[in-house]
Amino acid sequence: MDLRRKVTYKERYKSKVRSDIVNKYREGRLYSDYIKFIADNQHIEISQLDLVIGKQGDNQVLLTIIFPVLNLMIGYLIPNKEPSSVASVFNYLHHTLLNLHKKIHHP
C-alpha cells in the first residue's frame, strides 16, 4: 500500500443503483434517441441547451445554447438553475433580437 497516495487522494464516490423511477424518466431522452430523431427529421434545425453546474455550493451556472448547423455556441452566466433564471435569458434574447429585426427591416 502506498501511504502517500492513500493520504493525498480522496476515496472515490461509489454510484448508487438507479431506481425504476429514474429509468422511466430517461426513457426517450438517451443520446441514441437523439441520433434517431435527427436521422428521421433531417429538415428540422436543432439547437441544444445545457446547464453547466460548477462545484457544490456555487450557485451560479452557465447556460449554453448550441446551434450545430451554424457551429455556434453562446453562453450566459445566470445566478442559479431555477427555471425563472433560464426564462429571463430567453426573454432577453427575444427582446434583443426583436429590436434588431425592427432596426434592420423598418429603419
Phi and psi in radians as a Rosetta constraint file:
Dihedral C 1 N 2 CA 2 C 2 CIRCULARHARMONIC -1.612 0.35
Dihedral N 2 CA 2 C 2 N 3 CIRCULARHARMONIC 1.820 0.35
Dihedral C 2 N 3 CA 3 C 3 CIRCULARHARMONIC -1.137 0.35
Dihedral N 3 CA 3 C 3 N 4 CIRCULARHARMONIC -0.589 0.35
Dihedral C 3 N 4 CA 4 C 4 CIRCULARHARMONIC -1.088 0.35
Dihedral N 4 CA 4 C 4 N 5 CIRCULARHARMONIC -0.755 0.35
Dihedral C 4 N 5 CA 5 C 5 CIRCULARHARMONIC -1.172 0.35
Dihedral N 5 CA 5 C 5 N 6 CIRCULARHARMONIC -0.678 0.35
Dihedral C 5 N 6 CA 6 C 6 CIRCULARHARMONIC -1.082 0.35
Dihedral N 6 CA 6 C 6 N 7 CIRCULARHARMONIC -0.683 0.35
Dihedral C 6 N 7 CA 7 C 7 CIRCULARHARMONIC -1.354 0.35
Dihedral N 7 CA 7 C 7 N 8 CIRCULARHARMONIC -0.643 0.35
Dihedral C 7 N 8 CA 8 C 8 CIRCULARHARMONIC -1.313 0.35
Dihedral N 8 CA 8 C 8 N 9 CIRCULARHARMONIC -0.738 0.35
Dihedral C 8 N 9 CA 9 C 9 CIRCULARHARMONIC -1.664 0.35
Dihedral N 9 CA 9 C 9 N 10 CIRCULARHARMONIC 2.481 0.35
Dihedral C 9 N 10 CA 10 C 10 CIRCULARHARMONIC -1.312 0.35
Dihedral N 10 CA 10 C 10 N 11 CIRCULARHARMONIC 2.719 0.35
Dihedral C 10 N 11 CA 11 C 11 CIRCULARHARMONIC -1.213 0.35
Dihedral N 11 CA 11 C 11 N 12 CIRCULARHARMONIC 2.419 0.35
Dihedral C 11 N 12 CA 12 C 12 CIRCULARHARMONIC -1.231 0.35
Dihedral N 12 CA 12 C 12 N 13 CIRCULARHARMONIC 2.555 0.35
Dihedral C 12 N 13 CA 13 C 13 CIRCULARHARMONIC -1.292 0.35
Dihedral N 13 CA 13 C 13 N 14 CIRCULARHARMONIC 2.264 0.35
Dihedral C 13 N 14 CA 14 C 14 CIRCULARHARMONIC -1.729 0.35
Dihedral N 14 CA 14 C 14 N 15 CIRCULARHARMONIC 2.122 0.35
Dihedral C 14 N 15 CA 15 C 15 CIRCULARHARMONIC -1.231 0.35
Dihedral N 15 CA 15 C 15 N 16 CIRCULARHARMONIC 2.619 0.35
Dihedral C 15 N 16 CA 16 C 16 CIRCULARHARMONIC -1.556 0.35
Dihedral N 16 CA 16 C 16 N 17 CIRCULARHARMONIC 2.770 0.35
Dihedral C 16 N 17 CA 17 C 17 CIRCULARHARMONIC -1.226 0.35
Dihedral N 17 CA 17 C 17 N 18 CIRCULARHARMONIC 2.319 0.35
Dihedral C 17 N 18 CA 18 C 18 CIRCULARHARMONIC -1.287 0.35
Dihedral N 18 CA 18 C 18 N 19 CIRCULARHARMONIC 2.484 0.35
Dihedral C 18 N 19 CA 19 C 19 CIRCULARHARMONIC -1.513 0.35
Dihedral N 19 CA 19 C 19 N 20 CIRCULARHARMONIC 2.952 0.35
Dihedral C 19 N 20 CA 20 C 20 CIRCULARHARMONIC -1.143 0.35
Dihedral N 20 CA 20 C 20 N 21 CIRCULARHARMONIC -0.544 0.35
Dihedral C 20 N 21 CA 21 C 21 CIRCULARHARMONIC -1.113 0.35
Dihedral N 21 CA 21 C 21 N 22 CIRCULARHARMONIC -0.783 0.35
Dihedral C 21 N 22 CA 22 C 22 CIRCULARHARMONIC -1.122 0.35
Dihedral N 22 CA 22 C 22 N 23 CIRCULARHARMONIC -0.722 0.35
Dihedral C 22 N 23 CA 23 C 23 CIRCULARHARMONIC -1.127 0.35
Dihedral N 23 CA 23 C 23 N 24 CIRCULARHARMONIC -0.640 0.35
Dihedral C 23 N 24 CA 24 C 24 CIRCULARHARMONIC -1.176 0.35
Dihedral N 24 CA 24 C 24 N 25 CIRCULARHARMONIC -0.634 0.35
Dihedral C 24 N 25 CA 25 C 25 CIRCULARHARMONIC -1.130 0.35
Dihedral N 25 CA 25 C 25 N 26 CIRCULARHARMONIC -0.638 0.35
Dihedral C 25 N 26 CA 26 C 26 CIRCULARHARMONIC -1.350 0.35
Dihedral N 26 CA 26 C 26 N 27 CIRCULARHARMONIC -0.197 0.35
Dihedral C 26 N 27 CA 27 C 27 CIRCULARHARMONIC -1.066 0.35
Dihedral N 27 CA 27 C 27 N 28 CIRCULARHARMONIC 2.148 0.35
Dihedral C 27 N 28 CA 28 C 28 CIRCULARHARMONIC 1.446 0.35
Dihedral N 28 CA 28 C 28 N 29 CIRCULARHARMONIC 0.057 0.35
Dihedral C 28 N 29 CA 29 C 29 CIRCULARHARMONIC -2.056 0.35
Dihedral N 29 CA 29 C 29 N 30 CIRCULARHARMONIC 0.255 0.35
Dihedral C 29 N 30 CA 30 C 30 CIRCULARHARMONIC -1.451 0.35
Dihedral N 30 CA 30 C 30 N 31 CIRCULARHARMONIC 2.827 0.35
Dihedral C 30 N 31 CA 31 C 31 CIRCULARHARMONIC -1.083 0.35
Dihedral N 31 CA 31 C 31 N 32 CIRCULARHARMONIC -0.633 0.35
Dihedral C 31 N 32 CA 32 C 32 CIRCULARHARMONIC -1.116 0.35
Dihedral N 32 CA 32 C 32 N 33 CIRCULARHARMONIC -0.609 0.35
Dihedral C 32 N 33 CA 33 C 33 CIRCULARHARMONIC -1.155 0.35
Dihedral N 33 CA 33 C 33 N 34 CIRCULARHARMONIC -0.683 0.35
Dihedral C 33 N 34 CA 34 C 34 CIRCULARHARMONIC -1.101 0.35
Dihedral N 34 CA 34 C 34 N 35 CIRCULARHARMONIC -0.817 0.35
Dihedral C 34 N 35 CA 35 C 35 CIRCULARHARMONIC -1.080 0.35
Dihedral N 35 CA 35 C 35 N 36 CIRCULARHARMONIC -0.722 0.35
Dihedral C 35 N 36 CA 36 C 36 CIRCULARHARMONIC -1.127 0.35
Dihedral N 36 CA 36 C 36 N 37 CIRCULARHARMONIC -0.726 0.35
Dihedral C 36 N 37 CA 37 C 37 CIRCULARHARMONIC -1.075 0.35
Dihedral N 37 CA 37 C 37 N 38 CIRCULARHARMONIC -0.776 0.35
Dihedral C 37 N 38 CA 38 C 38 CIRCULARHARMONIC -1.095 0.35
Dihedral N 38 CA 38 C 38 N 39 CIRCULARHARMONIC -0.739 0.35
Dihedral C 38 N 39 CA 39 C 39 CIRCULARHARMONIC -1.132 0.35
Dihedral N 39 CA 39 C 39 N 40 CIRCULARHARMONIC -0.670 0.35
Dihedral C 39 N 40 CA 40 C 40 CIRCULARHARMONIC -1.360 0.35
Dihedral N 40 CA 40 C 40 N 41 CIRCULARHARMONIC -0.403 0.35
Dihedral C 40 N 41 CA 41 C 41 CIRCULARHARMONIC -2.241 0.35
Dihedral N 41 CA 41 C 41 N 42 CIRCULARHARMONIC 1.109 0.35
Dihedral C 41 N 42 CA 42 C 42 CIRCULARHARMONIC -1.208 0.35
Dihedral N 42 CA 42 C 42 N 43 CIRCULARHARMONIC -0.322 0.35
Dihedral C 42 N 43 CA 43 C 43 CIRCULARHARMONIC -1.398 0.35
Dihedral N 43 CA 43 C 43 N 44 CIRCULARHARMONIC -0.214 0.35
Dihedral C 43 N 44 CA 44 C 44 CIRCULARHARMONIC -1.570 0.35
Dihedral N 44 CA 44 C 44 N 45 CIRCULARHARMONIC 2.311 0.35
Dihedral C 44 N 45 CA 45 C 45 CIRCULARHARMONIC -1.457 0.35
Dihedral N 45 CA 45 C 45 N 46 CIRCULARHARMONIC 2.273 0.35
Dihedral C 45 N 46 CA 46 C 46 CIRCULARHARMONIC -1.776 0.35
Dihedral N 46 CA 46 C 46 N 47 CIRCULARHARMONIC 2.462 0.35
Dihedral C 46 N 47 CA 47 C 47 CIRCULARHARMONIC -2.244 0.35
Dihedral N 47 CA 47 C 47 N 48 CIRCULARHARMONIC 2.607 0.35
Dihedral C 47 N 48 CA 48 C 48 CIRCULARHARMONIC -2.132 0.35
Dihedral N 48 CA 48 C 48 N 49 CIRCULARHARMONIC 2.369 0.35
Dihedral C 48 N 49 CA 49 C 49 CIRCULARHARMONIC -2.025 0.35
Dihedral N 49 CA 49 C 49 N 50 CIRCULARHARMONIC 2.544 0.35
Dihedral C 49 N 50 CA 50 C 50 CIRCULARHARMONIC -2.671 0.35
Dihedral N 50 CA 50 C 50 N 51 CIRCULARHARMONIC 2.567 0.35
Dihedral C 50 N 51 CA 51 C 51 CIRCULARHARMONIC -1.894 0.35
Dihedral N 51 CA 51 C 51 N 52 CIRCULARHARMONIC 2.114 0.35
Dihedral C 51 N 52 CA 52 C 52 CIRCULARHARMONIC -1.695 0.35
Dihedral N 52 CA 52 C 52 N 53 CIRCULARHARMONIC 2.004 0.35
Dihedral C 52 N 53 CA 53 C 53 CIRCULARHARMONIC -1.751 0.35
Dihedral N 53 CA 53 C 53 N 54 CIRCULARHARMONIC 2.303 0.35
Dihedral C 53 N 54 CA 54 C 54 CIRCULARHARMONIC -1.434 0.35
Dihedral N 54 CA 54 C 54 N 55 CIRCULARHARMONIC -2.636 0.35
Dihedral C 54 N 55 CA 55 C 55 CIRCULARHARMONIC -1.208 0.35
Dihedral N 55 CA 55 C 55 N 56 CIRCULARHARMONIC 2.769 0.35
Dihedral C 55 N 56 CA 56 C 56 CIRCULARHARMONIC -1.080 0.35
Dihedral N 56 CA 56 C 56 N 57 CIRCULARHARMONIC 2.343 0.35
Dihedral C 56 N 57 CA 57 C 57 CIRCULARHARMONIC 1.649 0.35
Dihedral N 57 CA 57 C 57 N 58 CIRCULARHARMONIC -0.227 0.35
Dihedral C 57 N 58 CA 58 C 58 CIRCULARHARMONIC -1.559 0.35
Dihedral N 58 CA 58 C 58 N 59 CIRCULARHARMONIC 2.035 0.35
Dihedral C 58 N 59 CA 59 C 59 CIRCULARHARMONIC -1.358 0.35
Dihedral N 59 CA 59 C 59 N 60 CIRCULARHARMONIC -0.564 0.35
Dihedral C 59 N 60 CA 60 C 60 CIRCULARHARMONIC -1.193 0.35
Dihedral N 60 CA 60 C 60 N 61 CIRCULARHARMONIC 2.499 0.35
Dihedral C 60 N 61 CA 61 C 61 CIRCULARHARMONIC -2.311 0.35
Dihedral N 61 CA 61 C 61 N 62 CIRCULARHARMONIC 2.795 0.35
Dihedral C 61 N 62 CA 62 C 62 CIRCULARHARMONIC -1.887 0.35
Dihedral N 62 CA 62 C 62 N 63 CIRCULARHARMONIC 2.087 0.35
Dihedral C 62 N 63 CA 63 C 63 CIRCULARHARMONIC -1.613 0.35
Dihedral N 63 CA 63 C 63 N 64 CIRCULARHARMONIC 2.085 0.35
Dihedral C 63 N 64 CA 64 C 64 CIRCULARHARMONIC -1.953 0.35
Dihedral N 64 CA 64 C 64 N 65 CIRCULARHARMONIC 2.441 0.35
Dihedral C 64 N 65 CA 65 C 65 CIRCULARHARMONIC -2.161 0.35
Dihedral N 65 CA 65 C 65 N 66 CIRCULARHARMONIC 2.125 0.35
Dihedral C 65 N 66 CA 66 C 66 CIRCULARHARMONIC -1.999 0.35
Dihedral N 66 CA 66 C 66 N 67 CIRCULARHARMONIC 2.306 0.35
Dihedral C 66 N 67 CA 67 C 67 CIRCULARHARMONIC -1.980 0.35
Dihedral N 67 CA 67 C 67 N 68 CIRCULARHARMONIC 1.626 0.35
Dihedral C 67 N 68 CA 68 C 68 CIRCULARHARMONIC -1.039 0.35
Dihedral N 68 CA 68 C 68 N 69 CIRCULARHARMONIC -0.630 0.35
Dihedral C 68 N 69 CA 69 C 69 CIRCULARHARMONIC -1.103 0.35
Dihedral N 69 CA 69 C 69 N 70 CIRCULARHARMONIC -0.646 0.35
Dihedral C 69 N 70 CA 70 C 70 CIRCULARHARMONIC -1.560 0.35
Dihedral N 70 CA 70 C 70 N 71 CIRCULARHARMONIC -0.132 0.35
Dihedral C 70 N 71 CA 71 C 71 CIRCULARHARMONIC 0.971 0.35
Dihedral N 71 CA 71 C 71 N 72 CIRCULARHARMONIC 0.842 0.35
Dihedral C 71 N 72 CA 72 C 72 CIRCULARHARMONIC -2.254 0.35
Dihedral N 72 CA 72 C 72 N 73 CIRCULARHARMONIC 2.361 0.35
Dihedral C 72 N 73 CA 73 C 73 CIRCULARHARMONIC -2.280 0.35
Dihedral N 73 CA 73 C 73 N 74 CIRCULARHARMONIC 2.292 0.35
Dihedral C 73 N 74 CA 74 C 74 CIRCULARHARMONIC -2.091 0.35
Dihedral N 74 CA 74 C 74 N 75 CIRCULARHARMONIC 2.638 0.35
Dihedral C 74 N 75 CA 75 C 75 CIRCULARHARMONIC -2.369 0.35
Dihedral N 75 CA 75 C 75 N 76 CIRCULARHARMONIC 2.551 0.35
Dihedral C 75 N 76 CA 76 C 76 CIRCULARHARMONIC -2.280 0.35
Dihedral N 76 CA 76 C 76 N 77 CIRCULARHARMONIC 2.276 0.35
Dihedral C 76 N 77 CA 77 C 77 CIRCULARHARMONIC -1.485 0.35
Dihedral N 77 CA 77 C 77 N 78 CIRCULARHARMONIC 2.091 0.35
Dihedral C 77 N 78 CA 78 C 78 CIRCULARHARMONIC -2.071 0.35
Dihedral N 78 CA 78 C 78 N 79 CIRCULARHARMONIC 2.701 0.35
Dihedral C 78 N 79 CA 79 C 79 CIRCULARHARMONIC -1.180 0.35
Dihedral N 79 CA 79 C 79 N 80 CIRCULARHARMONIC -0.482 0.35
Dihedral C 79 N 80 CA 80 C 80 CIRCULARHARMONIC -2.770 0.35
Dihedral N 80 CA 80 C 80 N 81 CIRCULARHARMONIC 3.100 0.35
Dihedral C 80 N 81 CA 81 C 81 CIRCULARHARMONIC -1.719 0.35
Dihedral N 81 CA 81 C 81 N 82 CIRCULARHARMONIC 0.451 0.35
Dihedral C 81 N 82 CA 82 C 82 CIRCULARHARMONIC -1.295 0.35
Dihedral N 82 CA 82 C 82 N 83 CIRCULARHARMONIC 2.569 0.35
Dihedral C 82 N 83 CA 83 C 83 CIRCULARHARMONIC -0.985 0.35
Dihedral N 83 CA 83 C 83 N 84 CIRCULARHARMONIC -0.577 0.35
Dihedral C 83 N 84 CA 84 C 84 CIRCULARHARMONIC -1.148 0.35
Dihedral N 84 CA 84 C 84 N 85 CIRCULARHARMONIC -0.584 0.35
Dihedral C 84 N 85 CA 85 C 85 CIRCULARHARMONIC -1.203 0.35
Dihedral N 85 CA 85 C 85 N 86 CIRCULARHARMONIC -0.702 0.35
Dihedral C 85 N 86 CA 86 C 86 CIRCULARHARMONIC -1.161 0.35
Dihedral N 86 CA 86 C 86 N 87 CIRCULARHARMONIC -0.739 0.35
Dihedral C 86 N 87 CA 87 C 87 CIRCULARHARMONIC -1.095 0.35
Dihedral N 87 CA 87 C 87 N 88 CIRCULARHARMONIC -0.620 0.35
Dihedral C 87 N 88 CA 88 C 88 CIRCULARHARMONIC -1.131 0.35
Dihedral N 88 CA 88 C 88 N 89 CIRCULARHARMONIC -0.594 0.35
Dihedral C 88 N 89 CA 89 C 89 CIRCULARHARMONIC -1.138 0.35
Dihedral N 89 CA 89 C 89 N 90 CIRCULARHARMONIC -0.772 0.35
Dihedral C 89 N 90 CA 90 C 90 CIRCULARHARMONIC -1.192 0.35
Dihedral N 90 CA 90 C 90 N 91 CIRCULARHARMONIC -0.606 0.35
Dihedral C 90 N 91 CA 91 C 91 CIRCULARHARMONIC -1.109 0.35
Dihedral N 91 CA 91 C 91 N 92 CIRCULARHARMONIC -0.734 0.35
Dihedral C 91 N 92 CA 92 C 92 CIRCULARHARMONIC -1.091 0.35
Dihedral N 92 CA 92 C 92 N 93 CIRCULARHARMONIC -0.809 0.35
Dihedral C 92 N 93 CA 93 C 93 CIRCULARHARMONIC -1.094 0.35
Dihedral N 93 CA 93 C 93 N 94 CIRCULARHARMONIC -0.752 0.35
Dihedral C 93 N 94 CA 94 C 94 CIRCULARHARMONIC -1.070 0.35
Dihedral N 94 CA 94 C 94 N 95 CIRCULARHARMONIC -0.842 0.35
Dihedral C 94 N 95 CA 95 C 95 CIRCULARHARMONIC -1.093 0.35
Dihedral N 95 CA 95 C 95 N 96 CIRCULARHARMONIC -0.799 0.35
Dihedral C 95 N 96 CA 96 C 96 CIRCULARHARMONIC -1.145 0.35
Dihedral N 96 CA 96 C 96 N 97 CIRCULARHARMONIC -0.807 0.35
Dihedral C 96 N 97 CA 97 C 97 CIRCULARHARMONIC -1.207 0.35
Dihedral N 97 CA 97 C 97 N 98 CIRCULARHARMONIC -0.591 0.35
Dihedral C 97 N 98 CA 98 C 98 CIRCULARHARMONIC -1.146 0.35
Dihedral N 98 CA 98 C 98 N 99 CIRCULARHARMONIC -0.761 0.35
Dihedral C 98 N 99 CA 99 C 99 CIRCULARHARMONIC -1.114 0.35
Dihedral N 99 CA 99 C 99 N 100 CIRCULARHARMONIC -0.705 0.35
Dihedral C 99 N 100 CA 100 C 100 CIRCULARHARMONIC -1.112 0.35
Dihedral N 100 CA 100 C 100 N 101 CIRCULARHARMONIC -0.738 0.35
Dihedral C 100 N 101 CA 101 C 101 CIRCULARHARMONIC -1.080 0.35
Dihedral N 101 CA 101 C 101 N 102 CIRCULARHARMONIC -0.740 0.35
Dihedral C 101 N 102 CA 102 C 102 CIRCULARHARMONIC -1.114 0.35
Dihedral N 102 CA 102 C 102 N 103 CIRCULARHARMONIC -0.700 0.35
Dihedral C 102 N 103 CA 103 C 103 CIRCULARHARMONIC -1.154 0.35
Dihedral N 103 CA 103 C 103 N 104 CIRCULARHARMONIC -0.658 0.35
Dihedral C 103 N 104 CA 104 C 104 CIRCULARHARMONIC -1.322 0.35
Dihedral N 104 CA 104 C 104 N 105 CIRCULARHARMONIC -0.784 0.35
Dihedral C 104 N 105 CA 105 C 105 CIRCULARHARMONIC -1.665 0.35
Dihedral N 105 CA 105 C 105 N 106 CIRCULARHARMONIC -0.274 0.35
Dihedral C 105 N 106 CA 106 C 106 CIRCULARHARMONIC -2.387 0.35
Dihedral N 106 CA 106 C 106 N 107 CIRCULARHARMONIC 1.283 0.35
